[in-house]
Amino acid sequence: MLGVGAGTALRYSFDGVTSRTFTAPAAAVKHASLDALERMGIAFESFDRFESGELITARSEHRAVSIEIEPISPRATRMRIAAKNGSVFYDTATASEIVAQTERSLASAARGGSVNASF
């Protein structure tokens, strides 16, 4: 439980966008976030690149999700999530759950489990 509490303290939200920096390579965070989306039933739509990283877009019936994966160093990665319900309102709770599920996937991989790397 200590790890869960520590992870919660490191998450933050600014204007409806939730961010978290992980001590993990960008590829691992990317795969863990895709695993989180799949676990939550949010359909992957596309990958795109931006100046300093990669963008994942996904959608559910009532949410549009954007996830930025930005390498900070070879072993640290920032993940920024915006989940919108409709056109102008952000859903911080869904973004926070994506962070939590990504943490879960990374922890499982660290314990010897596997993160779904089929993406």
N, CA, C and O atoms as a GROMACS GRO file, in nm:
protein
  476
    1MET      N    1   0.080  -0.120   0.000
    1MET     CA    2   0.000   0.000   0.000
    1MET      C    3   0.085   0.127   0.000
    1MET      O    4   0.041   0.230  -0.050
    2LEU      N    5   0.205   0.121   0.055
    2LEU     CA    6   0.290   0.238   0.059
    2LEU      C    7   0.318   0.290  -0.081
    2LEU      O    8   0.317   0.411  -0.104
    3GLY      N    9   0.344   0.200  -0.176
    3GLY     CA   10   0.371   0.241  -0.314
    3GLY      C   11   0.253   0.312  -0.377
    3GLY      O   12   0.271   0.407  -0.453
    4VAL      N   13   0.133   0.268  -0.346
    4VAL     CA   14   0.014   0.332  -0.401
    4VAL      C   15   0.002   0.474  -0.348
    4VAL      O   16  -0.026   0.566  -0.424
    5GLY      N   17   0.023   0.492  -0.218
    5GLY     CA   18   0.015   0.625  -0.159
    5GLY      C   19   0.121   0.717  -0.214
    5GLY      O   20   0.095   0.834  -0.242
    6ALA      N   21   0.241   0.665  -0.231
    6ALA     CA   22   0.350   0.745  -0.285
    6ALA      C   23   0.318   0.788  -0.428
    6ALA      O   24   0.344   0.903  -0.466
    7GLY      N   25   0.263   0.698  -0.507
    7GLY     CA   26   0.227   0.731  -0.645
    7GLY      C   27   0.121   0.838  -0.650
    7GLY      O   28   0.126   0.927  -0.735
    8THR      N   29   0.025   0.830  -0.560
    8THR     CA   30  -0.081   0.929  -0.556
    8THR      C   31  -0.026   1.067  -0.526
    8THR      O   32  -0.072   1.166  -0.582
    9ALA      N   33   0.072   1.075  -0.439
    9ALA     CA   34   0.130   1.203  -0.403
    9ALA      C   35   0.204   1.266  -0.520
    9ALA      O   36   0.219   1.388  -0.524
   10LEU      N   37   0.251   1.186  -0.615
   10LEU     CA   38   0.329   1.238  -0.725
   10LEU      C   39   0.244   1.282  -0.844
   10LEU      O   40   0.295   1.349  -0.934
   11ARG      N   41   0.118   1.248  -0.845
   11ARG     CA   42   0.028   1.288  -0.952
   11ARG      C   43  -0.023   1.428  -0.927
   11ARG      O   44  -0.037   1.469  -0.812
   12TYR      N   45  -0.051   1.500  -1.033
   12TYR     CA   46  -0.114   1.629  -1.013
   12TYR      C   47  -0.203   1.662  -1.132
   12TYR      O   48  -0.191   1.603  -1.239
   13SER      N   49  -0.290   1.756  -1.109
   13SER     CA   50  -0.383   1.797  -1.213
   13SER      C   51  -0.375   1.948  -1.228
   13SER      O   52  -0.373   2.021  -1.129
   14PHE      N   53  -0.372   1.993  -1.351
   14PHE     CA   54  -0.369   2.135  -1.380
   14PHE      C   55  -0.465   2.160  -1.494
   14PHE      O   56  -0.446   2.108  -1.605
   15ASP      N   57  -0.566   2.239  -1.469
   15ASP     CA   58  -0.666   2.270  -1.571
   15ASP      C   59  -0.726   2.145  -1.635
   15ASP      O   60  -0.748   2.142  -1.756
   16GLY      N   61  -0.752   2.041  -1.555
   16GLY     CA   62  -0.815   1.921  -1.606
   16GLY      C   63  -0.722   1.823  -1.672
   16GLY      O   64  -0.766   1.719  -1.720
   17VAL      N   65  -0.594   1.852  -1.676
   17VAL     CA   66  -0.496   1.763  -1.736
   17VAL      C   67  -0.414   1.700  -1.623
   17VAL      O   68  -0.362   1.772  -1.537
   18THR      N   69  -0.402   1.569  -1.624
   18THR     CA   70  -0.330   1.498  -1.520
   18THR      C   71  -0.193   1.456  -1.571
   18THR      O   72  -0.181   1.408  -1.684
   19SER      N   73  -0.090   1.476  -1.490
   19SER     CA   74   0.046   1.441  -1.529
   19SER      C   75   0.110   1.355  -1.422
   19SER      O   76   0.073   1.360  -1.305
   20ARG      N   77   0.207   1.276  -1.466
   20ARG     CA   78   0.284   1.192  -1.374
   20ARG      C   79   0.417   1.163  -1.440
   20ARG      O   80   0.421   1.133  -1.559
   21THR      N   81   0.525   1.171  -1.364
   21THR     CA   82   0.656   1.130  -1.414
   21THR      C   83   0.687   0.994  -1.353
   21THR      O   84   0.678   0.976  -1.232
   22PHE      N   85   0.724   0.900  -1.438
   22PHE     CA   86   0.759   0.764  -1.396
   22PHE      C   87   0.909   0.744  -1.408
   22PHE      O   88   0.973   0.799  -1.497
   23THR      N   89   0.964   0.665  -1.318
   23THR     CA   90   1.103   0.622  -1.331
   23THR      C   91   1.100   0.495  -1.415
   23THR      O   92   1.108   0.384  -1.363
   24ALA      N   93   1.090   0.515  -1.545
   24ALA     CA   94   1.082   0.406  -1.642
   24ALA      C   95   1.109   0.464  -1.779
   24ALA      O   96   1.080   0.582  -1.804
   25PRO      N   97   1.164   0.384  -1.869
   25PRO     CA   98   1.187   0.432  -2.006
   25PRO      C   99   1.055   0.463  -2.077
   25PRO      O  100   0.950   0.409  -2.042
   26ALA      N  101   1.062   0.551  -2.175
   26ALA     CA  102   0.943   0.592  -2.249
   26ALA      C  103   0.870   0.474  -2.312
   26ALA      O  104   0.747   0.470  -2.310
   27ALA      N  105   0.943   0.379  -2.368
   27ALA     CA  106   0.878   0.263  -2.430
   27ALA      C  107   0.795   0.184  -2.329
   27ALA      O  108   0.686   0.137  -2.362
   28ALA      N  109   0.846   0.168  -2.208
   28ALA     CA  110   0.773   0.094  -2.105
   28ALA      C  111   0.647   0.170  -2.063
   28ALA      O  112   0.542   0.109  -2.043
   29VAL      N  113   0.657   0.302  -2.050
   29VAL     CA  114   0.540   0.383  -2.012
   29VAL      C  115   0.436   0.380  -2.125
   29VAL      O  116   0.316   0.372  -2.098
   30LYS      N  117   0.482   0.387  -2.247
   30LYS     CA  118   0.391   0.380  -2.362
   30LYS      C  119   0.313   0.249  -2.361
   30LYS      O  120   0.190   0.249  -2.373
   31HIS      N  121   0.383   0.138  -2.346
   31HIS     CA  122   0.317   0.008  -2.346
   31HIS      C  123   0.225  -0.008  -2.226
   31HIS      O  124   0.117  -0.066  -2.237
   32ALA      N  125   0.268   0.042  -2.110
   32ALA     CA  126   0.184   0.033  -1.991
   32ALA      C  127   0.058   0.118  -2.005
   32ALA      O  128  -0.049   0.078  -1.959
   33SER      N  129   0.069   0.235  -2.068
   33SER     CA  130  -0.049   0.319  -2.087
   33SER      C  131  -0.147   0.256  -2.186
   33SER      O  132  -0.268   0.266  -2.169
   34LEU      N  133  -0.094   0.191  -2.288
   34LEU     CA  134  -0.182   0.120  -2.383
   34LEU      C  135  -0.251   0.002  -2.314
   34LEU      O  136  -0.368  -0.026  -2.340
   35ASP      N  137  -0.179  -0.066  -2.226
   35ASP     CA  138  -0.237  -0.174  -2.148
   35ASP      C  139  -0.348  -0.120  -2.058
   35ASP      O  140  -0.453  -0.182  -2.044
   36ALA      N  141  -0.325  -0.004  -1.998
   36ALA     CA  142  -0.425   0.060  -1.912
   36ALA      C  143  -0.551   0.093  -1.990
   36ALA      O  144  -0.663   0.068  -1.944
   37LEU      N  145  -0.534   0.151  -2.108
   37LEU     CA  146  -0.650   0.183  -2.192
   37LEU      C  147  -0.730   0.058  -2.226
   37LEU      O  148  -0.853   0.057  -2.218
   38GLU      N  149  -0.659  -0.048  -2.263
   38GLU     CA  150  -0.727  -0.174  -2.296
   38GLU      C  151  -0.802  -0.228  -2.175
   38GLU      O  152  -0.917  -0.270  -2.188
   39ARG      N  153  -0.739  -0.226  -2.059
   39ARG     CA  154  -0.802  -0.275  -1.936
   39ARG      C  155  -0.928  -0.196  -1.905
   39ARG      O  156  -1.025  -0.251  -1.854
   40MET      N  157  -0.926  -0.066  -1.936
   40MET     CA  158  -1.041   0.020  -1.906
   40MET      C  159  -1.147   0.020  -2.016
   40MET      O  160  -1.252   0.082  -2.001
   41GLY      N  161  -1.121  -0.049  -2.126
   41GLY     CA  162  -1.218  -0.054  -2.235
   41GLY      C  163  -1.221   0.072  -2.319
   41GLY      O  164  -1.323   0.103  -2.381
   42ILE      N  165  -1.111   0.146  -2.320
   42ILE     CA  166  -1.100   0.267  -2.401
   42ILE      C  167  -1.022   0.231  -2.526
   42ILE      O  168  -0.908   0.184  -2.518
   43ALA      N  169  -1.081   0.252  -2.641
   43ALA     CA  170  -1.025   0.206  -2.768
   43ALA      C  171  -0.912   0.296  -2.818
   43ALA      O  172  -0.930   0.417  -2.832
   44PHE      N  173  -0.799   0.237  -2.845
   44PHE     CA  174  -0.686   0.307  -2.907
   44PHE      C  175  -0.728   0.354  -3.045
   44PHE      O  176  -0.795   0.280  -3.118
   45GLU      N  177  -0.689   0.477  -3.082
   45GLU     CA  178  -0.717   0.529  -3.215
   45GLU      C  179  -0.592   0.548  -3.297
   45GLU      O  180  -0.584   0.500  -3.410
   46SER      N  181  -0.491   0.618  -3.241
   46SER     CA  182  -0.373   0.647  -3.324
   46SER      C  183  -0.253   0.688  -3.241
   46SER      O  184  -0.263   0.722  -3.123
   47PHE      N  185  -0.138   0.682  -3.307
   47PHE     CA  186  -0.013   0.737  -3.254
   47PHE      C  187   0.022   0.857  -3.340
   47PHE      O  188  -0.009   0.862  -3.459
   48ASP      N  189   0.087   0.954  -3.279
   48ASP     CA  190   0.141   1.068  -3.352
   48ASP      C  191   0.265   1.113  -3.276
   48ASP      O  192   0.283   1.077  -3.160
   49ARG      N  193   0.349   1.190  -3.340
   49ARG     CA  194   0.468   1.243  -3.275
   49ARG      C  195   0.449   1.392  -3.254
   49ARG      O  196   0.382   1.459  -3.333
   50PHE      N  197   0.508   1.443  -3.149
   50PHE     CA  198   0.517   1.586  -3.130
   50PHE      C  199   0.662   1.619  -3.100
   50PHE      O  200   0.745   1.528  -3.089
   51GLU      N  201   0.694   1.744  -3.086
   51GLU     CA  202   0.833   1.788  -3.079
   51GLU      C  203   0.919   1.708  -2.982
   51GLU      O  204   1.033   1.675  -3.015
   52SER      N  205   0.868   1.676  -2.864
   52SER     CA  206   0.952   1.609  -2.766
   52SER      C  207   0.904   1.472  -2.724
   52SER      O  208   0.948   1.419  -2.622
   53GLY      N  209   0.813   1.412  -2.800
   53GLY     CA  210   0.765   1.280  -2.760
   53GLY      C  211   0.662   1.222  -2.855
   53GLY      O  212   0.664   1.247  -2.975
   54GLU      N  213   0.574   1.144  -2.797
   54GLU     CA  214   0.473   1.073  -2.875
   54GLU      C  215   0.335   1.097  -2.815
   54GLU      O  216   0.321   1.112  -2.694
   55LEU      N  217   0.234   1.102  -2.900
   55LEU     CA  218   0.096   1.124  -2.860
   55LEU      C  219   0.013   1.001  -2.894
   55LEU      O  220   0.019   0.949  -3.005
   56ILE      N  221  -0.063   0.956  -2.795
   56ILE     CA  222  -0.157   0.845  -2.814
   56ILE      C  223  -0.297   0.905  -2.804
   56ILE      O  224  -0.327   0.978  -2.710
   57THR      N  225  -0.382   0.875  -2.900
   57THR     CA  226  -0.521   0.916  -2.890
   57THR      C  227  -0.608   0.793  -2.879
   57THR      O  228  -0.581   0.689  -2.940
   58ALA      N  229  -0.713   0.806  -2.799
   58ALA     CA  230  -0.804   0.694  -2.774
   58ALA      C  231  -0.943   0.750  -2.751
   58ALA      O  232  -0.961   0.870  -2.731
   59ARG      N  233  -1.042   0.662  -2.754
   59ARG     CA  234  -1.180   0.709  -2.740
   59ARG      C  235  -1.267   0.599  -2.680
   59ARG      O  236  -1.250   0.481  -2.709
   60SER      N  237  -1.360   0.643  -2.597
   60SER     CA  238  -1.469   0.556  -2.552
   60SER      C  239  -1.598   0.623  -2.597
   60SER      O  240  -1.595   0.726  -2.665
   61GLU      N  241  -1.708   0.566  -2.560
   61GLU     CA  242  -1.835   0.620  -2.607
   61GLU      C  243  -1.854   0.768  -2.568
   61GLU      O  244  -1.909   0.846  -2.645
   62HIS      N  245  -1.807   0.804  -2.448
   62HIS     CA  246  -1.832   0.940  -2.400
   62HIS      C  247  -1.705   1.017  -2.364
   62HIS      O  248  -1.712   1.120  -2.298
   63ARG      N  249  -1.589   0.968  -2.407
   63ARG     CA  250  -1.464   1.034  -2.372
   63ARG      C  251  -1.366   1.034  -2.489
   63ARG      O  252  -1.358   0.936  -2.563
   64ALA      N  253  -1.293   1.142  -2.505
   64ALA     CA  254  -1.181   1.150  -2.597
   64ALA      C  255  -1.057   1.165  -2.509
   64ALA      O  256  -1.052   1.253  -2.422
   65VAL      N  257  -0.957   1.080  -2.532
   65VAL     CA  258  -0.839   1.077  -2.446
   65VAL      C  259  -0.714   1.105  -2.529
   65VAL      O  260  -0.696   1.049  -2.637
   66SER      N  261  -0.629   1.193  -2.477
   66SER     CA  262  -0.498   1.220  -2.536
   66SER      C  263  -0.392   1.193  -2.430
   66SER      O  264  -0.402   1.242  -2.318
   67ILE      N  265  -0.292   1.115  -2.467
   67ILE     CA  266  -0.183   1.084  -2.374
   67ILE      C  267  -0.052   1.122  -2.441
   67ILE      O  268  -0.017   1.071  -2.547
   68GLU      N  269   0.020   1.212  -2.377
   68GLU     CA  270   0.154   1.249  -2.425
   68GLU      C  271   0.257   1.169  -2.346
   68GLU      O  272   0.252   1.165  -2.223
   69ILE      N  273   0.349   1.107  -2.417
   69ILE     CA  274   0.460   1.034  -2.356
   69ILE      C  275   0.586   1.112  -2.391
   69ILE      O  276   0.624   1.120  -2.508
   70GLU      N  277   0.652   1.168  -2.291
   70GLU     CA  278   0.768   1.253  -2.314
   70GLU      C  279   0.888   1.202  -2.236
   70GLU      O  280   0.888   1.207  -2.113
   71PRO      N  281   0.991   1.153  -2.304
   71PRO     CA  282   1.111   1.110  -2.232
   71PRO      C  283   1.180   1.230  -2.167
   71PRO      O  284   1.200   1.334  -2.230
   72ILE      N  285   1.216   1.213  -2.042
   72ILE     CA  286   1.291   1.315  -1.970
   72ILE      C  287   1.439   1.276  -1.970
   72ILE      O  288   1.528   1.361  -1.983
   73SER      N  289   1.463   1.148  -1.955
   73SER     CA  290   1.597   1.090  -1.959
   73SER      C  291   1.577   0.945  -2.004
   73SER      O  292   1.463   0.902  -2.023
   74PRO      N  293   1.684   0.868  -2.021
   74PRO     CA  294   1.665   0.728  -2.060
   74PRO      C  295   1.585   0.646  -1.958
   74PRO      O  296   1.531   0.541  -1.992
   75ARG      N  297   1.577   0.694  -1.833
   75ARG     CA  298   1.507   0.618  -1.729
   75ARG      C  299   1.393   0.695  -1.663
   75ARG      O  300   1.342   0.650  -1.560
   76ALA      N  301   1.353   0.807  -1.718
   76ALA     CA  302   1.241   0.885  -1.661
   76ALA      C  303   1.153   0.935  -1.776
   76ALA      O  304   1.203   0.982  -1.878
   77THR      N  305   1.023   0.923  -1.756
   77THR     CA  306   0.927   0.960  -1.860
   77THR      C  307   0.809   1.033  -1.798
   77THR      O  308   0.754   0.991  -1.696
   78ARG      N  309   0.771   1.142  -1.861
   78ARG     CA  310   0.654   1.218  -1.820
   78ARG      C  311   0.535   1.175  -1.904
   78ARG      O  312   0.545   1.166  -2.027
   79MET      N  313   0.424   1.150  -1.838
   79MET     CA  314   0.299   1.116  -1.907
   79MET      C  315   0.198   1.225  -1.872
   79MET      O  316   0.179   1.258  -1.755
   80ARG      N  317   0.134   1.280  -1.973
   80ARG     CA  318   0.034   1.386  -1.955
   80ARG      C  319  -0.094   1.340  -2.021
   80ARG      O  320  -0.094   1.304  -2.139
   81ILE      N  321  -0.205   1.340  -1.946
   81ILE     CA  322  -0.331   1.287  -1.996
   81ILE      C  323  -0.441   1.391  -1.989
   81ILE      O  324  -0.461   1.456  -1.887
   82ALA      N  325  -0.512   1.406  -2.100
   82ALA     CA  326  -0.633   1.490  -2.105
   82ALA      C  327  -0.747   1.400  -2.150
   82ALA      O  328  -0.743   1.342  -2.258
   83ALA      N  329  -0.849   1.390  -2.066
   83ALA     CA  330  -0.970   1.316  -2.101
   83ALA      C  331  -1.083   1.417  -2.104
   83ALA      O  332  -1.109   1.485  -2.005
   84LYS      N  333  -1.150   1.426  -2.217
   84LYS     CA  334  -1.260   1.522  -2.231
   84LYS      C  335  -1.392   1.447  -2.244
   84LYS      O  336  -1.402   1.348  -2.316
   85ASN      N  337  -1.492   1.499  -2.174
   85ASN     CA  338  -1.628   1.445  -2.189
   85ASN      C  339  -1.711   1.549  -2.261
   85ASN      O  340  -1.758   1.646  -2.201
   86GLY      N  341  -1.728   1.529  -2.387
   86GLY     CA  342  -1.792   1.630  -2.469
   86GLY      C  343  -1.684   1.714  -2.534
   86GLY      O  344  -1.575   1.665  -2.563
   87SER      N  345  -1.714   1.840  -2.555
   87SER     CA  346  -1.619   1.921  -2.630
   87SER      C  347  -1.533   2.012  -2.543
   87SER      O  348  -1.421   2.043  -2.583
   88VAL      N  349  -1.580   2.056  -2.427
   88VAL     CA  350  -1.503   2.153  -2.351
   88VAL      C  351  -1.468   2.111  -2.208
   88VAL      O  352  -1.379   2.171  -2.148
   89PHE      N  353  -1.534   2.011  -2.153
   89PHE     CA  354  -1.512   1.975  -2.013
   89PHE      C  355  -1.413   1.860  -2.001
   89PHE      O  356  -1.421   1.761  -2.073
   90TYR      N  357  -1.320   1.876  -1.907
   90TYR     CA  358  -1.221   1.772  -1.881
   90TYR      C  359  -1.271   1.676  -1.774
   90TYR      O  360  -1.347   1.716  -1.685
   91ASP      N  361  -1.229   1.552  -1.784
   91ASP     CA  362  -1.265   1.449  -1.688
   91ASP      C  363  -1.136   1.406  -1.616
   91ASP      O  364  -1.069   1.312  -1.657
   92THR      N  365  -1.104   1.477  -1.508
   92THR     CA  366  -0.982   1.450  -1.434
   92THR      C  367  -0.986   1.312  -1.369
   92THR      O  368  -0.881   1.249  -1.356
   93ALA      N  369  -1.103   1.265  -1.329
   93ALA     CA  370  -1.112   1.133  -1.265
   93ALA      C  371  -1.070   1.022  -1.361
   93ALA      O  372  -0.998   0.931  -1.322
   94THR      N  373  -1.113   1.030  -1.485
   94THR     CA  374  -1.073   0.928  -1.584
   94THR      C  375  -0.925   0.939  -1.613
   94THR      O  376  -0.857   0.837  -1.623
   95ALA      N  377  -0.873   1.060  -1.627
   95ALA     CA  378  -0.729   1.078  -1.650
   95ALA      C  379  -0.649   1.021  -1.533
   95ALA      O  380  -0.548   0.956  -1.555
   96SER      N  381  -0.694   1.045  -1.411
   96SER     CA  382  -0.625   0.993  -1.293
   96SER      C  383  -0.629   0.840  -1.290
   96SER      O  384  -0.532   0.777  -1.248
   97GLU      N  385  -0.738   0.782  -1.333
   97GLU     CA  386  -0.747   0.635  -1.335
   97GLU      C  387  -0.655   0.577  -1.441
   97GLU      O  388  -0.598   0.470  -1.420
   98ILE      N  389  -0.639   0.644  -1.552
   98ILE     CA  390  -0.543   0.597  -1.653
   98ILE      C  391  -0.401   0.598  -1.594
   98ILE      O  392  -0.324   0.505  -1.616
   99VAL      N  393  -0.368   0.703  -1.517
   99VAL     CA  394  -0.239   0.707  -1.449
   99VAL      C  395  -0.226   0.589  -1.353
   99VAL      O  396  -0.124   0.521  -1.352
  100ALA      N  397  -0.329   0.566  -1.272
  100ALA     CA  398  -0.325   0.457  -1.175
  100ALA      C  399  -0.308   0.321  -1.243
  100ALA      O  400  -0.231   0.237  -1.196
  101GLN      N  401  -0.380   0.300  -1.352
  101GLN     CA  402  -0.370   0.173  -1.424
  101GLN      C  403  -0.234   0.159  -1.492
  101GLN      O  404  -0.181   0.048  -1.504
  102THR      N  405  -0.177   0.269  -1.538
  102THR     CA  406  -0.042   0.266  -1.596
  102THR      C  407   0.058   0.228  -1.488
  102THR      O  408   0.147   0.147  -1.512
  103GLU      N  409   0.046   0.287  -1.369
  103GLU     CA  410   0.131   0.252  -1.255
  103GLU      C  411   0.120   0.102  -1.226
  103GLU      O  412   0.220   0.035  -1.203
  104ARG      N  413  -0.002   0.051  -1.228
  104ARG     CA  414  -0.027  -0.091  -1.201
  104ARG      C  415   0.046  -0.178  -1.304
  104ARG      O  416   0.109  -0.278  -1.267
  105SER      N  417   0.037  -0.143  -1.431
  105SER     CA  418   0.104  -0.220  -1.536
  105SER      C  419   0.256  -0.215  -1.522
  105SER      O  420   0.323  -0.317  -1.539
  106LEU      N  421   0.310  -0.098  -1.491
  106LEU     CA  422   0.454  -0.086  -1.472
  106LEU      C  423   0.501  -0.166  -1.351
  106LEU      O  424   0.606  -0.230  -1.356
  107ALA      N  425   0.424  -0.164  -1.243
  107ALA     CA  426   0.458  -0.240  -1.122
  107ALA      C  427   0.455  -0.390  -1.152
  107ALA      O  428   0.541  -0.464  -1.106
  108SER      N  429   0.356  -0.434  -1.228
  108SER     CA  430   0.345  -0.575  -1.265
  108SER      C  431   0.465  -0.617  -1.349
  108SER      O  432   0.521  -0.725  -1.328
  109ALA      N  433   0.504  -0.534  -1.442
  109ALA     CA  434   0.620  -0.564  -1.526
  109ALA      C  435   0.747  -0.570  -1.442
  109ALA      O  436   0.834  -0.654  -1.467
  110ALA      N  437   0.760  -0.482  -1.342
  110ALA     CA  438   0.878  -0.480  -1.256
  110ALA      C  439   0.885  -0.606  -1.169
  110ALA      O  440   0.994  -0.650  -1.132
  111ARG      N  441   0.769  -0.663  -1.137
  111ARG     CA  442   0.765  -0.786  -1.057
  111ARG      C  443   0.784  -0.911  -1.143
  111ARG      O  444   0.781  -1.023  -1.092
  112GLY      N  445   0.804  -0.892  -1.272
  112GLY     CA  446   0.824  -1.006  -1.359
  112GLY      C  447   0.705  -1.040  -1.445
  112GLY      O  448   0.710  -1.134  -1.523
  113GLY      N  449   0.598  -0.963  -1.431
  113GLY     CA  450   0.482  -0.981  -1.519
  113GLY      C  451   0.518  -0.920  -1.654
  113GLY      O  452   0.632  -0.880  -1.675
  114SER      N  453   0.425  -0.913  -1.740
  114SER     CA  454   0.455  -0.851  -1.870
  114SER      C  455   0.353  -0.744  -1.900
  114SER      O  456   0.235  -0.757  -1.867
  115VAL      N  457   0.400  -0.640  -1.961
  115VAL     CA  458   0.312  -0.536  -2.012
  115VAL      C  459   0.283  -0.575  -2.155
  115VAL      O  460   0.372  -0.616  -2.228
  116ASN      N  461   0.157  -0.562  -2.196
  116ASN     CA  462   0.118  -0.600  -2.331
  116ASN      C  463   0.198  -0.517  -2.431
  116ASN      O  464   0.176  -0.397  -2.447
  117ALA      N  465   0.292  -0.582  -2.500
  117ALA     CA  466   0.379  -0.512  -2.592
  117ALA      C  467   0.336  -0.532  -2.737
  117ALA      O  468   0.418  -0.519  -2.828
  118SER      N  469   0.210  -0.564  -2.759
  118SER     CA  470   0.164  -0.591  -2.895
  118SER      C  471   0.129  -0.464  -2.971
  118SER      O  472   0.088  -0.472  -3.087
  119PHE      N  473   0.143  -0.349  -2.909
  119PHE     CA  474   0.105  -0.222  -2.973
  119PHE      C  475   0.220  -0.163  -3.048
  119PHE      O  476   0.207  -0.057  -3.108
   0.00000   0.00000   0.00000
